Amino acid sequence: MAQATIDVDALLANGPASVGALFRWRVAQTPAKEAFRYPDEHENWVSIDWTETRRRVDELAAGLLALGLAPEERVSIVSSTRIEWILADYAINCAGGATTTIYPNTQGKDFAHIVVDSGSVVLVAENLEQLAKLDSSREAEEQVRHVILFDGEGDGERVLTFAQLAERGRALLASDPGVVDRAIDAIGSDDLATLIYTSGTTGLPKGVELTHLCWVYQALVLDKMEIISPTALQYLWLPLSHVFGKDLLTIQLGIGFSTAVDGRVDHIVSGLGAVHPNFMCGAPRIFEKVRAAVMLASPHRGLKGRIARWAFAVGRASREYRLADRRLPPAMGLAYSVADRLVFSKLKERVGGNIEFFVSGSAKLSSQVQAWFYSAGLVVVEGYGLTETGAVTCVNLPLPPRFGTVGPALAGTEVKIAADGEILVKGPAVMRGYHNDPERTAEVLVDGWFHTGDIGRMDEDGFLTITDRKKDLMKTSGGKYVAPAKVESVIAASIPYVSQVVAVGDGRKYISALLTMDRDNLAKWAARHNMADRDYAEVTQSPELRKTMERFMNAANAKLERWETVKRFAILPSELSVDDGGVTPNMKIRRKVVTDRYADVVESLYDAEPDAGE
């Protein structure tokens, strides 16, 4: 259905008021349909339908009510992506509470800040290791009344297992069967459903208040857009602590597709092969890694190498026809069929064989990576949204996609570009505000418009293109503005050995880059160059790798404007991590932290400044 034909006001007026009501509606619509499948302890996939899902959710919701959970009280979940996370989240919302999400790799003061600032009275922890984090803060320890464990044993009183919480819920339901229904009926659309703390690149995380309306609106509108079929199967590995992952849970309620859940990132390829899903959402780095792995594994010489290069040449030639939804010329159609049989089909099998499309979000995806997948017959589309706008502000359509854009805004959401290029958003999914921070709320929410901090442009059809973060724009000493995200994206897409890129050069004569290497791909390179016995630091500082990297960097620079090209680069001694503070829990680079830590490396790139080449 075209977005222009969707009557959002009528949809919301006649639809469920809350996530809990939406959950009840989904169960009533498709009680016997598969809701989720997940791997058990023996790596066998277990399937549950919506009726069974409701039974488990109701018991857990009643258990929370038995513990005294009050409306809008916060319950923190700190866990990797697994079926228990989903059941707990649904249960919290059905009980009238609000889920506070915490990344499992959140440590120290950030963990304590989220628990205390949110006012969480219950902590749902994956295991005893996560529970131990409460010890870092006396205030957090005193505030949390109960702890629920997915794995591990509790004391049966303050610390309960997941099974013990369900047992308490069954006891309450036996004496009061309507207790969860009444809790759901009491929830208003403007009540708090979720509190998500953004892992800011500076300072402590800030809590984003998202209402029930935010989630219900997106679920109902995306259902009407018919992008995803109710019969589809999703593969879900994304962190549910992130707004994108959380959003997929409520979109599923609106549309009714099934979801295979496994948050183990190292199991993505095997999981895709086991469940054969129809779509998967991910971050750009996932698609960059798949492309790099395929490119490095492909033969470069001999007959197989020539066939692979020919196949992708055919794929590139076919793109303009397929993107315009035009029939391929007979000779090209025959060539593409052969290319698909000999080369592309093998790539499709590696991702399960049934993928209709991928969705990339959370950061900008290189159009080069998009085009590569499309050449092989795999569609990767971009969406756009922030935690503050409920994840899905804009979404591209799979057939056909418009490369380089994130698509038009959802029906019912307004997007405009300010005079300075900043993207402004207004609509039902925009946050209620920052938790306990009215001053910062007032800074970013002006007359209902959320100031995203992103820079972009919009074409005549309403398709939005993201260019960079407002605060990240660099200006060279020659007066040229450079978007670091563009430079970083081109390098990451062009150099298969690169894991992370930090472009630098603000106030400098030219642009430089700090790089880290992907250990798996670097190991393959080292083996081919008789360096398999050397460690990461030795390999990355070797003249041989430097020569290889310079060749790739020249190819990357050819895709950039002259003033954007990287004149010098340095390979850092290790990958940036959450533990060392170089990246946020959702893997965004903390640019200032990195440049401050490696200030001497940055300076060395400008010791003898070459000509900027302008």
C-alpha positions, 0 to 999 in steps of 0.5 A: 500500500502506498504511504499516501493512502494510509490514514494514520489518524484512523489507524491509531484511533481504531487500533490498540492503545498499548504494546500489551493490547497489540500483543493480545491482538496478535495472539487473537489473530494468529493463535496457532501460527509460529511466533518464535524459534530459538536454539536450545542447549543442544543447538536444536531449534525449538518453535513456539506459537502465539498461544504458547507465547501468551501463556509464558508472557502472562505468567511472567507479567503476573509474576511481576505484578505479584512482586508489586510492580506499579504502572510505569515503574522501570524494569531493567534488562541486561542480557544478550539477545535471546528468547527470554529477553523477548518474553520478559520485555512483553511481560513488563509492558503487559504488566504496565511497567516500562523496560529499561534496556542495558547492553550486556557489555555496559560496565562500571559507572555507566551501568550504575548510572542507568539503573539509578537514573532510570529508577529501576526497581527490578533487574532482569539479568542474564546470569550471575556475572551481570548481577555482580555489576550491582555491587559497583553501586551501593545506590543501585543495589539499594534501589533494586527490590528484586532480581530475575535471573535467566541463568543461575540460581537465586535465593528464592526471595530477592533473587528469583530465577525466570522459572520462579517468577513464572511460578509466582505468576501462575499462583496469582493467575489461579486466584485472580485470572483477570489480573494481567488483562486489567493491567493492560486495559489501564495502560494509556498510549502516552504512558512510558513503555521503554527507557533506552539509554543512548550510549553517547560518544561523550559523557554519561548515557541519557535516557530516552523516554518512548511511549506505547504510542511510539511502538504501536504507531510503527507496527501498524503503519509498517503493516499497512506498507506491506514491505514484510509479508506475514508469512515471512521468517526473520532472523534476529541477532541484533542487540535488543538493548538497541532501539532497532532490535526492540522495534522489530519486536513490536513490528512483528506484533503488527505484521505477524511474521515469525522470528528466529532468535539467536543473538550470538554474532559468531553464529549468524552464518550457521543460523542463516543456513539452518533456518533459511529466513526471508529477511534479516536486519543488521548494521553496516559492518555485518554487510561489509564483513560478508562482502569482504569475506566473499571477496577474499575467499574468491579466486583471483587467478585462473579460470575460476577467477575469470568467471567470478570477475565476469559474473560481477561485471554482468551483475553491474551491467544489469543493475540499471535495468533491474533498478528501473524495473525493466526487462533485461535484454535477451543476451544480458538476461541469458548471461545473468542466468549463467552468472547466477548459476555459477557464482551468485547462487553460491553466495545466496546459499551462504545466507540461507537461500531464501533471503528476499532482502536485508535491512541496514540501519544504525549507521550509514551503509556504503552505496558501494556495498549495496551495489555489490550485493545487488549485482549478485541478486541480493537486496540491501536497503537502508532505513533511518531513525534514532533512539529519540525517533523510535528507530524507523523514521524513514525506510527504503522499499526493497523493490526497487531500492534507491541506493544512497538514500534511506527512503521516504518518511513513514506515513504520519511522520514529517521530516524537513531540512533546516537552513543549516542542513540539519534533519528535523523530525516530527511524529508519533514515534518521537520521544516524550523527552530525556529522562530527568533532563528537561533542559536537554529535552528543551534543546532538541525538541522545539515546537514538536520538532526533534533536532537530530544532529544529522546532516542530510538532503531530500530529493523531489520524491521525498527520499532522504540521504544522510551525509554526516553528523552535524558535530562531526563535520571537519573543515580543512585549513583550505576551507573545504568541509569534509564529512568523515562518515563518507570518507570512513564508509568508502575506506571500509567498503574498499579495503577488505582488511579494515575493521574500523576507520577514524578520519581526522583532519579538522583544521589541517591541510589534508585528511588522514585516517586511523585504521584497525584491521579485521583479525580474521581477514588479516590472518588470511593475508598473513598466511599468504605472505608467510607471516602466519606465525606473527602476531597482530602488531607485527603483521600490521606494522610490516612493510608488506602490509603497508604496500598492500594497504597503500594500493587499496587506499589509492583505489578508495581515494579514487572514489572521493573528491580531491579534498576528501582523499586520505593522504596518510594513514596509520594502523593502530596496534589493536582494534577499538573496543567497549572495554578500552572506551574507543567505541560505545556499547552499540559499536559507534566510535568515540571519535574524541576518545580515539583521537585524544588517546592516539594524539601522537599518532595523529601528529605523526601523520602531519609531521611533514605535511604533503601537498593537499592535492587541491 
